[in-house]
Amino acid sequence: TTHPDVLDAALEFLSGKDVVVADAPAVNAGSSKEIVENSALKAVCDSYGVPFANLYGTKTKRFVSPRGYRFHIFRLPLEKAFVISLPVLKIHNRCQMTGALKNQFGYLPRRERLLMHLPLKDIHKGIAELNAAAKPHLFIVDAVRTLASAQEARHGGRVLDLGYMLAGTDPVSLDCFGLRLLQEVDPRLDGKSPHDVLHLKYSVAYQVGSEEFAAEEVRL
């Protein structure tokens, strides 16, 4: 989940702009209405007078990719002139890692999320297709603290310090760098290349972005 301090910093920078913050909690996390209403992120939005939208129940749009992959996504992100994604870099049991690319899973209604977890749809191709169809304009990836062993604390994730914030416009490059960071704290990723992380591999093949990156470090 996006850290409230990250959202606060983004909204402070965007003060005076027409901004909407949106979320679609995990399908198995409980009542999305209650989660959104009680979210620390909503409290941050309220402090800036910015609406915090629950994407569930909003209108969707159907996509068919050039490769014939079919899915529905929420319309709201597509209707905005500029989209900023605020993911957290973590280990993921199914996808090996979650970061800039997988964060767009939040664009999917419940049924699509469930279908992508079935072999019929292939979650790895789905993540790549989703980014090919509706890639945000800017990604600010929170890698200050991460979860290893699992993607959520309720699934056994262990909090570990990495000490980085990543930002860029290419989600593939960001995740390739993120993979290197995660390899420092989780031995299961030792020796893995971007091509071993299937949604990264497909994203490169679908020209979502490049696995090459030139990182510029800014110390704060």
FIKOLZA-1660 file (N, C-alpha, C; in steps of 0.1 Angstrom, whole numbers, plus 5000, padded with zeros to 4 digits):
% residues 220
   i   px   py   pz ch aa at
   1 5008 4988 5000  A  T  N
   1 5000 5000 5000  A  T CA
   1 5009 5012 5000  A  T  C
   2 5005 5022 4992  A  T  N
   2 5012 5035 4992  A  T CA
   2 5013 5041 5006  A  T  C
   3 5025 5045 5009  A  H  N
   3 5027 5051 5023  A  H CA
   3 5021 5065 5023  A  H  C
   4 5014 5069 5033  A  P  N
   4 5007 5082 5034  A  P CA
   4 5017 5094 5032  A  P  C
   5 5030 5092 5037  A  D  N
   5 5039 5103 5035  A  D CA
   5 5043 5105 5020  A  D  C
   6 5043 5095 5012  A  V  N
   6 5046 5096 4998  A  V CA
   6 5034 5103 4991  A  V  C
   7 5022 5100 4994  A  L  N
   7 5011 5107 4989  A  L CA
   7 5010 5121 4993  A  L  C
   8 5013 5124 5006  A  D  N
   8 5014 5137 5011  A  D CA
   8 5023 5146 5003  A  D  C
   9 5035 5141 5001  A  A  N
   9 5046 5148 4993  A  A CA
   9 5041 5151 4979  A  A  C
  10 5035 5141 4973  A  A  N
  10 5030 5143 4959  A  A CA
  10 5019 5153 4959  A  A  C
  11 5009 5153 4968  A  L  N
  11 4998 5163 4968  A  L CA
  11 5003 5177 4971  A  L  C
  12 5013 5178 4980  A  E  N
  12 5019 5191 4983  A  E CA
  12 5025 5197 4970  A  E  C
  13 5032 5189 4963  A  F  N
  13 5038 5193 4950  A  F CA
  13 5028 5197 4940  A  F  C
  14 5016 5190 4940  A  L  N
  14 5006 5193 4930  A  L CA
  14 4995 5203 4935  A  L  C
  15 4998 5210 4946  A  S  N
  15 4988 5219 4952  A  S CA
  15 4984 5229 4941  A  S  C
  16 4971 5231 4940  A  G  N
  16 4965 5240 4930  A  G CA
  16 4961 5234 4917  A  G  C
  17 4965 5221 4916  A  K  N
  17 4961 5214 4904  A  K CA
  17 4948 5206 4906  A  K  C
  18 4942 5202 4895  A  D  N
  18 4929 5194 4895  A  D CA
  18 4933 5180 4897  A  D  C
  19 4933 5174 4909  A  V  N
  19 4938 5161 4912  A  V CA
  19 4927 5152 4917  A  V  C
  20 4928 5139 4913  A  V  N
  20 4919 5129 4919  A  V CA
  20 4929 5117 4923  A  V  C
  21 4927 5112 4935  A  V  N
  21 4935 5101 4939  A  V CA
  21 4925 5089 4939  A  V  C
  22 4930 5078 4934  A  A  N
  22 4921 5066 4933  A  A CA
  22 4928 5053 4937  A  A  C
  23 4920 5044 4942  A  D  N
  23 4925 5031 4947  A  D CA
  23 4914 5020 4944  A  D  C
  24 4919 5008 4943  A  A  N
  24 4910 4996 4942  A  A CA
  24 4917 4985 4951  A  A  C
  25 4913 4984 4963  A  P  N
  25 4920 4974 4972  A  P CA
  25 4919 4960 4967  A  P  C
  26 4928 4952 4972  A  A  N
  26 4929 4938 4968  A  A CA
  26 4915 4931 4970  A  A  C
  27 4912 4922 4961  A  V  N
  27 4899 4916 4961  A  V CA
  27 4896 4908 4975  A  V  C
  28 4906 4902 4980  A  N  N
  28 4904 4894 4993  A  N CA
  28 4907 4902 5005  A  N  C
  29 4908 4915 5004  A  A  N
  29 4912 4923 5016  A  A CA
  29 4900 4927 5025  A  A  C
  30 4888 4925 5020  A  G  N
  30 4876 4929 5027  A  G CA
  30 4868 4939 5020  A  G  C
  31 4859 4946 5027  A  S  N
  31 4850 4955 5020  A  S CA
  31 4858 4967 5015  A  S  C
  32 4858 4969 5002  A  S  N
  32 4865 4980 4996  A  S CA
  32 4860 4994 5001  A  S  C
  33 4847 4995 5003  A  K  N
  33 4841 5007 5008  A  K CA
  33 4847 5011 5022  A  K  C
  34 4847 5001 5031  A  E  N
  34 4853 5003 5044  A  E CA
  34 4867 5006 5044  A  E  C
  35 4875 4999 5035  A  I  N
  35 4889 5001 5034  A  I CA
  35 4892 5015 5030  A  I  C
  36 4885 5019 5019  A  V  N
  36 4888 5033 5014  A  V CA
  36 4884 5043 5024  A  V  C
  37 4872 5042 5030  A  E  N
  37 4867 5052 5040  A  E CA
  37 4876 5053 5052  A  E  C
  38 4883 5042 5056  A  N  N
  38 4891 5042 5068  A  N CA
  38 4906 5043 5065  A  N  C
  39 4909 5045 5052  A  S  N
  39 4923 5045 5048  A  S CA
  39 4930 5058 5053  A  S  C
  40 4943 5056 5057  A  A  N
  40 4952 5067 5060  A  A CA
  40 4954 5076 5047  A  A  C
  41 4953 5070 5036  A  L  N
  41 4954 5078 5023  A  L CA
  41 4942 5088 5022  A  L  C
  42 4930 5083 5026  A  K  N
  42 4919 5092 5025  A  K CA
  42 4921 5104 5034  A  K  C
  43 4926 5102 5046  A  A  N
  43 4929 5112 5055  A  A CA
  43 4938 5123 5049  A  A  C
  44 4948 5118 5042  A  V  N
  44 4958 5127 5035  A  V CA
  44 4950 5135 5025  A  V  C
  45 4942 5128 5017  A  C  N
  45 4935 5135 5006  A  C CA
  45 4925 5145 5012  A  C  C
  46 4919 5142 5023  A  D  N
  46 4909 5151 5030  A  D CA
  46 4917 5164 5034  A  D  C
  47 4929 5162 5039  A  S  N
  47 4937 5174 5044  A  S CA
  47 4940 5184 5032  A  S  C
  48 4940 5179 5020  A  Y  N
  48 4943 5187 5008  A  Y CA
  48 4930 5191 5001  A  Y  C
  49 4919 5186 5005  A  G  N
  49 4906 5188 4998  A  G CA
  49 4906 5181 4984  A  G  C
  50 4912 5169 4984  A  V  N
  50 4913 5162 4971  A  V CA
  50 4904 5149 4972  A  V  C
  51 4896 5146 4962  A  P  N
  51 4888 5135 4963  A  P CA
  51 4896 5122 4963  A  P  C
  52 4891 5112 4970  A  F  N
  52 4898 5099 4971  A  F CA
  52 4887 5089 4965  A  F  C
  53 4889 5084 4953  A  A  N
  53 4879 5076 4946  A  A CA
  53 4882 5061 4949  A  A  C
  54 4871 5054 4951  A  N  N
  54 4871 5039 4951  A  N CA
  54 4867 5035 4937  A  N  C
  55 4877 5029 4930  A  L  N
  55 4874 5025 4916  A  L CA
  55 4864 5015 4914  A  L  C
  56 4862 5006 4924  A  Y  N
  56 4852 4996 4923  A  Y CA
  56 4838 5002 4921  A  Y  C
  57 4830 4998 4911  A  G  N
  57 4817 5003 4909  A  G CA
  57 4817 5014 4898  A  G  C
  58 4829 5019 4894  A  T  N
  58 4830 5029 4884  A  T CA
  58 4830 5023 4870  A  T  C
  59 4829 5031 4860  A  K  N
  59 4827 5025 4846  A  K CA
  59 4841 5019 4841  A  K  C
  60 4839 5009 4833  A  T  N
  60 4851 5003 4827  A  T CA
  60 4851 5004 4812  A  T  C
  61 4863 5001 4806  A  K  N
  61 4864 5000 4791  A  K CA
  61 4870 4987 4787  A  K  C
  62 4866 4982 4776  A  R  N
  62 4871 4969 4771  A  R CA
  62 4883 4971 4762  A  R  C
  63 4893 4964 4764  A  F  N
  63 4905 4964 4755  A  F CA
  63 4907 4951 4748  A  F  C
  64 4912 4951 4736  A  V  N
  64 4917 4939 4729  A  V CA
  64 4931 4943 4724  A  V  C
  65 4941 4936 4729  A  S  N
  65 4955 4940 4725  A  S CA
  65 4958 4935 4711  A  S  C
  66 4969 4940 4705  A  P  N
  66 4973 4935 4692  A  P CA
  66 4976 4920 4692  A  P  C
  67 4978 4914 4704  A  R  N
  67 4981 4900 4705  A  R CA
  67 4968 4892 4708  A  R  C
  68 4957 4899 4709  A  G  N
  68 4944 4892 4711  A  G CA
  68 4940 4891 4726  A  G  C
  69 4948 4897 4735  A  Y  N
  69 4945 4896 4749  A  Y CA
  69 4933 4905 4752  A  Y  C
  70 4923 4900 4758  A  R  N
  70 4911 4908 4761  A  R CA
  70 4910 4911 4776  A  R  C
  71 4906 4923 4780  A  F  N
  71 4904 4926 4794  A  F CA
  71 4896 4939 4795  A  F  C
  72 4890 4942 4807  A  H  N
  72 4884 4954 4810  A  H CA
  72 4892 4962 4821  A  H  C
  73 4893 4975 4819  A  I  N
  73 4899 4983 4830  A  I CA
  73 4890 4995 4833  A  I  C
  74 4893 5001 4845  A  F  N
  74 4885 5012 4849  A  F CA
  74 4888 5024 4840  A  F  C
  75 4877 5032 4837  A  R  N
  75 4879 5043 4828  A  R CA
  75 4886 5055 4834  A  R  C
  76 4884 5057 4847  A  L  N
  76 4889 5069 4853  A  L CA
  76 4903 5073 4850  A  L  C
  77 4913 5063 4851  A  P  N
  77 4927 5067 4848  A  P CA
  77 4929 5071 4833  A  P  C
  78 4920 5065 4824  A  L  N
  78 4921 5068 4810  A  L CA
  78 4917 5082 4807  A  L  C
  79 4908 5088 4815  A  E  N
  79 4902 5101 4813  A  E CA
  79 4911 5112 4818  A  E  C
  80 4922 5109 4825  A  K  N
  80 4930 5120 4830  A  K CA
  80 4942 5123 4821  A  K  C
  81 4945 5136 4821  A  A  N
  81 4956 5141 4812  A  A CA
  81 4970 5136 4816  A  A  C
  82 4972 5133 4829  A  F  N
  82 4985 5129 4834  A  F CA
  82 4982 5120 4846  A  F  C
  83 4988 5108 4846  A  V  N
  83 4986 5098 4857  A  V CA
  83 5000 5095 4864  A  V  C
  84 5000 5097 4877  A  I  N
  84 5012 5093 4885  A  I CA
  84 5009 5081 4893  A  I  C
  85 5017 5071 4892  A  S  N
  85 5016 5058 4899  A  S CA
  85 5025 5058 4911  A  S  C
  86 5020 5054 4923  A  L  N
  86 5028 5054 4935  A  L CA
  86 5029 5040 4941  A  L  C
  87 5036 5031 4934  A  P  N
  87 5038 5018 4939  A  P CA
  87 5048 5016 4950  A  P  C
  88 5048 5005 4957  A  V  N
  88 5058 5000 4966  A  V CA
  88 5065 4988 4961  A  V  C
  89 5078 4988 4962  A  L  N
  89 5086 4977 4957  A  L CA
  89 5086 4966 4967  A  L  C
  90 5082 4954 4963  A  K  N
  90 5081 4943 4972  A  K CA
  90 5083 4929 4965  A  K  C
  91 5086 4919 4973  A  I  N
  91 5086 4905 4968  A  I CA
  91 5071 4902 4965  A  I  C
  92 5069 4893 4955  A  H  N
  92 5055 4888 4953  A  H CA
  92 5056 4873 4951  A  H  C
  93 5048 4866 4958  A  N  N
  93 5049 4851 4957  A  N CA
  93 5045 4846 4943  A  N  C
  94 5036 4851 4936  A  R  N
  94 5032 4846 4923  A  R CA
  94 5041 4852 4912  A  R  C
  95 5044 4865 4913  A  C  N
  95 5051 4872 4902  A  C CA
  95 5065 4875 4905  A  C  C
  96 5070 4870 4916  A  Q  N
  96 5084 4872 4921  A  Q CA
  96 5087 4886 4927  A  Q  C
  97 5081 4896 4920  A  M  N
  97 5083 4910 4925  A  M CA
  97 5071 4918 4920  A  M  C
  98 5068 4928 4928  A  T  N
  98 5058 4938 4924  A  T CA
  98 5064 4952 4926  A  T  C
  99 5061 4960 4916  A  G  N
  99 5067 4974 4916  A  G CA
  99 5059 4983 4906  A  G  C
 100 5066 4989 4897  A  A  N
 100 5060 4999 4888  A  A CA
 100 5050 4992 4879  A  A  C
 101 5053 4980 4873  A  L  N
 101 5045 4974 4864  A  L CA
 101 5032 4968 4870  A  L  C
 102 5034 4960 4880  A  K  N
 102 5022 4953 4886  A  K CA
 102 5013 4963 4893  A  K  C
 103 5017 4975 4897  A  N  N
 103 5008 4984 4903  A  N CA
 103 4996 4987 4895  A  N  C
 104 4997 4986 4882  A  Q  N
 104 4985 4988 4873  A  Q CA
 104 4974 4978 4875  A  Q  C
 105 4977 4967 4883  A  F  N
 105 4967 4958 4886  A  F CA
 105 4955 4965 4892  A  F  C
 106 4957 4976 4899  A  G  N
 106 4947 4984 4905  A  G CA
 106 4937 4990 4895  A  G  C
 107 4940 4989 4882  A  Y  N
 107 4931 4994 4871  A  Y CA
 107 4920 4984 4868  A  Y  C
 108 4922 4971 4874  A  L  N
 108 4913 4960 4870  A  L CA
 108 4901 4959 4879  A  L  C
 109 4889 4957 4874  A  P  N
 109 4878 4953 4882  A  P CA
 109 4880 4939 4888  A  P  C
 110 4872 4935 4898  A  R  N
 110 4874 4923 4905  A  R CA
 110 4874 4911 4896  A  R  C
 111 4865 4910 4887  A  R  N
 111 4864 4898 4878  A  R CA
 111 4877 4896 4870  A  R  C
 112 4882 4907 4865  A  E  N
 112 4894 4906 4857  A  E CA
 112 4906 4902 4866  A  E  C
 113 4907 4906 4878  A  R  N
 113 4917 4902 4887  A  R CA
 113 4917 4887 4889  A  R  C
 114 4905 4882 4892  A  L  N
 114 4903 4868 4894  A  L CA
 114 4906 4860 4882  A  L  C
 115 4902 4864 4870  A  L  N
 115 4905 4857 4858  A  L CA
 115 4920 4857 4855  A  L  C
 116 4927 4867 4858  A  M  N
 116 4941 4868 4855  A  M CA
 116 4949 4858 4864  A  M  C
 117 4943 4854 4875  A  H  N
 117 4950 4844 4884  A  H CA
 117 4947 4830 4879  A  H  C
 118 4940 4828 4868  A  L  N
 118 4938 4815 4863  A  L CA
 118 4947 4813 4851  A  L  C
 119 4950 4801 4848  A  P  N
 119 4959 4798 4836  A  P CA
 119 4954 4803 4823  A  P  C
 120 4941 4804 4822  A  L  N
 120 4935 4808 4809  A  L CA
 120 4939 4822 4805  A  L  C
 121 4942 4831 4814  A  K  N
 121 4945 4845 4811  A  K CA
 121 4960 4848 4813  A  K  C
 122 4967 4841 4822  A  D  N
 122 4981 4843 4824  A  D CA
 122 4984 4857 4830  A  D  C
 123 4986 4857 4843  A  I  N
 123 4988 4870 4850  A  I CA
 123 5000 4878 4845  A  I  C
 124 5011 4870 4841  A  H  N
 124 5023 4877 4836  A  H CA
 124 5021 4884 4823  A  H  C
 125 5014 4878 4814  A  K  N
 125 5011 4885 4801  A  K CA
 125 5001 4896 4804  A  K  C
 126 4992 4894 4813  A  G  N
 126 4982 4904 4817  A  G CA
 126 4988 4917 4822  A  G  C
 127 4998 4916 4831  A  I  N
 127 5004 4928 4836  A  I CA
 127 5011 4935 4824  A  I  C
 128 5017 4928 4816  A  A  N
 128 5024 4935 4804  A  A CA
 128 5014 4941 4795  A  A  C
 129 5003 4934 4792  A  E  N
 129 4993 4939 4783  A  E CA
 129 4986 4952 4789  A  E  C
 130 4984 4951 4802  A  L  N
 130 4978 4963 4809  A  L CA
 130 4986 4975 4808  A  L  C
 131 4999 4974 4809  A  N  N
 131 5008 4985 4808  A  N CA
 131 5010 4990 4794  A  N  C
 132 5009 4980 4784  A  A  N
 132 5009 4984 4770  A  A CA
 132 4997 4993 4767  A  A  C
 133 4986 4990 4773  A  A  N
 133 4973 4997 4769  A  A CA
 133 4972 5010 4777  A  A  C
 134 4976 5010 4790  A  A  N
 134 4973 5022 4798  A  A CA
 134 4985 5024 4808  A  A  C
 135 4996 5028 4802  A  K  N
 135 5008 5031 4811  A  K CA
 135 5007 5045 4817  A  K  C
 136 5009 5046 4830  A  P  N
 136 5009 5059 4836  A  P CA
 136 5021 5068 4830  A  P  C
 137 5020 5081 4833  A  H  N
 137 5030 5090 4827  A  H CA
 137 5043 5091 4836  A  H  C
 138 5041 5089 4849  A  L  N
 138 5052 5090 4859  A  L CA
 138 5050 5080 4870  A  L  C
 139 5061 5074 4874  A  F  N
 139 5061 5064 4885  A  F CA
 139 5071 5069 4896  A  F  C
 140 5066 5069 4908  A  I  N
 140 5074 5072 4920  A  I CA
 140 5073 5059 4929  A  I  C
 141 5084 5052 4929  A  V  N
 141 5084 5039 4935  A  V CA
 141 5090 5040 4949  A  V  C
 142 5082 5036 4959  A  D  N
 142 5087 5036 4973  A  D CA
 142 5095 5023 4976  A  D  C
 143 5108 5025 4977  A  A  N
 143 5117 5014 4981  A  A CA
 143 5125 5017 4994  A  A  C
 144 5119 5026 5002  A  V  N
 144 5125 5029 5015  A  V CA
 144 5125 5017 5024  A  V  C
 145 5113 5011 5025  A  R  N
 145 5112 4998 5032  A  R CA
 145 5104 4989 5023  A  R  C
 146 5108 4976 5023  A  T  N
 146 5101 4966 5015  A  T CA
 146 5097 4954 5023  A  T  C
 147 5089 4946 5016  A  L  N
 147 5085 4933 5022  A  L CA
 147 5091 4922 5015  A  L  C
 148 5098 4913 5023  A  A  N
 148 5104 4901 5017  A  A CA
 148 5096 4889 5022  A  A  C
 149 5097 4878 5015  A  S  N
 149 5091 4865 5018  A  S CA
 149 5076 4865 5013  A  S  C
 150 5069 4876 5013  A  A  N
 150 5056 4877 5008  A  A CA
 150 5052 4891 5005  A  A  C
 151 5042 4894 4997  A  Q  N
 151 5039 4907 4993  A  Q CA
 151 5031 4916 5003  A  Q  C
 152 5025 4909 5013  A  E  N
 152 5018 4916 5023  A  E CA
 152 5021 4910 5037  A  E  C
 153 5020 4919 5047  A  A  N
 153 5023 4914 5061  A  A CA
 153 5014 4903 5065  A  A  C
 154 5001 4904 5061  A  R  N
 154 4991 4893 5064  A  R CA
 154 4994 4880 5058  A  R  C
 155 5003 4880 5048  A  H  N
 155 5007 4867 5042  A  H CA
 155 5021 4863 5046  A  H  C
 156 5027 4870 5056  A  G  N
 156 5040 4866 5061  A  G CA
 156 5051 4874 5057  A  G  C
 157 5048 4886 5050  A  G  N
 157 5059 4895 5046  A  G CA
 157 5067 4901 5057  A  G  C
 158 5080 4901 5056  A  R  N
 158 5089 4907 5066  A  R CA
 158 5094 4921 5061  A  R  C
 159 5093 4930 5070  A  V  N
 159 5097 4944 5067  A  V CA
 159 5112 4945 5067  A  V  C
 160 5118 4950 5056  A  L  N
 160 5132 4952 5055  A  L CA
 160 5135 4966 5050  A  L  C
 161 5146 4972 5054  A  D  N
 161 5150 4985 5049  A  D CA
 161 5159 4984 5036  A  D  C
 162 5155 4992 5026  A  L  N
 162 5163 4994 5014  A  L CA
 162 5168 5008 5013  A  L  C
 163 5160 5018 5017  A  G  N
 163 5165 5032 5017  A  G CA
 163 5165 5039 5004  A  G  C
 164 5156 5035 4995  A  Y  N
 164 5155 5042 4982  A  Y CA
 164 5141 5047 4979  A  Y  C
 165 5141 5058 4971  A  M  N
 165 5129 5062 4964  A  M CA
 165 5133 5062 4949  A  M  C
 166 5125 5056 4940  A  L  N
 166 5128 5056 4926  A  L CA
 166 5118 5064 4919  A  L  C
 167 5122 5070 4908  A  A  N
 167 5113 5078 4900  A  A CA
 167 5117 5077 4885  A  A  C
 168 5107 5077 4876  A  G  N
 168 5110 5076 4862  A  G CA
 168 5097 5074 4854  A  G  C
 169 5099 5074 4841  A  T  N
 169 5088 5073 4832  A  T CA
 169 5087 5059 4825  A  T  C
 170 5097 5051 4827  A  D  N
 170 5098 5037 4821  A  D CA
 170 5096 5027 4832  A  D  C
 171 5085 5021 4833  A  P  N
 171 5082 5011 4844  A  P CA
 171 5091 4998 4843  A  P  C
 172 5095 4995 4831  A  V  N
 172 5104 4983 4829  A  V CA
 172 5118 4986 4835  A  V  C
 173 5123 4997 4831  A  S  N
 173 5136 5001 4837  A  S CA
 173 5136 5002 4852  A  S  C
 174 5126 5008 4857  A  L  N
 174 5124 5009 4872  A  L CA
 174 5124 4996 4879  A  L  C
 175 5116 4986 4873  A  D  N
 175 5115 4973 4879  A  D CA
 175 5128 4965 4877  A  D  C
 176 5135 4967 4867  A  C  N
 176 5148 4960 4865  A  C CA
 176 5158 4965 4876  A  C  C
 177 5158 4978 4878  A  F  N
 177 5166 4983 4889  A  F CA
 177 5161 4978 4903  A  F  C
 178 5148 4978 4904  A  G  N
 178 5142 4973 4916  A  G CA
 178 5145 4958 4919  A  G  C
 179 5146 4950 4908  A  L  N
 179 5150 4936 4910  A  L CA
 179 5164 4935 4916  A  L  C
 180 5173 4944 4912  A  R  N
 180 5186 4944 4918  A  R CA
 180 5186 4947 4933  A  R  C
 181 5177 4956 4936  A  L  N
 181 5176 4960 4950  A  L CA
 181 5170 4948 4959  A  L  C
 182 5160 4942 4953  A  L  N
 182 5154 4931 4960  A  L CA
 182 5163 4919 4962  A  L  C
 183 5172 4917 4952  A  Q  N
 183 5182 4906 4953  A  Q CA
 183 5191 4907 4965  A  Q  C
 184 5192 4919 4970  A  E  N
 184 5201 4922 4981  A  E CA
 184 5195 4917 4994  A  E  C
 185 5182 4915 4994  A  V  N
 185 5175 4911 5007  A  V CA
 185 5167 4898 5006  A  V  C
 186 5166 4892 4994  A  D  N
 186 5158 4880 4993  A  D CA
 186 5166 4870 4985  A  D  C
 187 5172 4859 4991  A  P  N
 187 5180 4850 4983  A  P CA
 187 5173 4843 4972  A  P  C
 188 5160 4842 4972  A  R  N
 188 5152 4835 4962  A  R CA
 188 5154 4842 4948  A  R  C
 189 5158 4855 4948  A  L  N
 189 5160 4862 4936  A  L CA
 189 5174 4862 4931  A  L  C
 190 5183 4855 4938  A  D  N
 190 5197 4854 4935  A  D CA
 190 5199 4849 4920  A  D  C
 191 5207 4856 4912  A  G  N
 191 5209 4851 4899  A  G CA
 191 5198 4853 4889  A  G  C
 192 5187 4859 4893  A  K  N
 192 5176 4861 4884  A  K CA
 192 5179 4873 4875  A  K  C
 193 5176 4872 4862  A  S  N
 193 5176 4883 4853  A  S CA
 193 5162 4888 4850  A  S  C
 194 5160 4900 4844  A  P  N
 194 5147 4904 4841  A  P CA
 194 5139 4894 4832  A  P  C
 195 5145 4886 4824  A  H  N
 195 5138 4876 4816  A  H CA
 195 5133 4864 4824  A  H  C
 196 5138 4863 4837  A  D  N
 196 5133 4853 4846  A  D CA
 196 5120 4857 4853  A  D  C
 197 5118 4870 4853  A  V  N
 197 5105 4876 4859  A  V CA
 197 5096 4878 4847  A  V  C
 198 5086 4869 4845  A  L  N
 198 5079 4868 4833  A  L CA
 198 5072 4881 4829  A  L  C
 199 5066 4888 4838  A  H  N
 199 5059 4901 4834  A  H CA
 199 5069 4911 4829  A  H  C
 200 5081 4911 4834  A  L  N
 200 5092 4919 4829  A  L CA
 200 5096 4915 4815  A  L  C
 201 5097 4902 4813  A  K  N
 201 5101 4896 4800  A  K CA
 201 5090 4900 4789  A  K  C
 202 5077 4898 4792  A  Y  N
 202 5067 4902 4783  A  Y CA
 202 5066 4917 4781  A  Y  C
 203 5068 4925 4791  A  S  N
 203 5068 4939 4789  A  S CA
 203 5078 4944 4780  A  S  C
 204 5090 4938 4780  A  V  N
 204 5101 4942 4771  A  V CA
 204 5096 4937 4757  A  V  C
 205 5091 4925 4755  A  A  N
 205 5086 4920 4742  A  A CA
 205 5075 4929 4736  A  A  C
 206 5066 4934 4745  A  Y  N
 206 5055 4943 4740  A  Y CA
 206 5059 4957 4739  A  Y  C
 207 5072 4960 4741  A  Q  N
 207 5077 4974 4740  A  Q CA
 207 5071 4984 4749  A  Q  C
 208 5068 4979 4761  A  V  N
 208 5063 4988 4772  A  V CA
 208 5075 4997 4777  A  V  C
 209 5087 4991 4777  A  G  N
 209 5098 4999 4781  A  G CA
 209 5111 4991 4779  A  G  C
 210 5122 4995 4784  A  S  N
 210 5135 4989 4782  A  S CA
 210 5141 4983 4795  A  S  C
 211 5147 4972 4794  A  E  N
 211 5154 4966 4806  A  E CA
 211 5167 4974 4809  A  E  C
 212 5171 4982 4800  A  E  N
 212 5183 4990 4802  A  E CA
 212 5180 5002 4811  A  E  C
 213 5189 5007 4819  A  F  N
 213 5186 5019 4827  A  F CA
 213 5199 5025 4831  A  F  C
 214 5198 5038 4833  A  A  N
 214 5210 5046 4838  A  A CA
 214 5205 5053 4850  A  A  C
 215 5209 5048 4862  A  A  N
 215 5204 5054 4874  A  A CA
 215 5212 5066 4879  A  A  C
 216 5205 5077 4882  A  E  N
 216 5212 5088 4888  A  E CA
 216 5208 5089 4903  A  E  C
 217 5218 5089 4911  A  E  N
 217 5215 5088 4926  A  E CA
 217 5215 5103 4931  A  E  C
 218 5205 5106 4939  A  V  N
 218 5204 5119 4945  A  V CA
 218 5203 5116 4960  A  V  C
 219 5212 5121 4968  A  R  N
 219 5212 5118 4983  A  R CA
 219 5205 5130 4990  A  R  C
 220 5196 5126 4999  A  L  N
 220 5188 5136 5006  A  L CA
 220 5191 5135 5021  A  L  C
% end
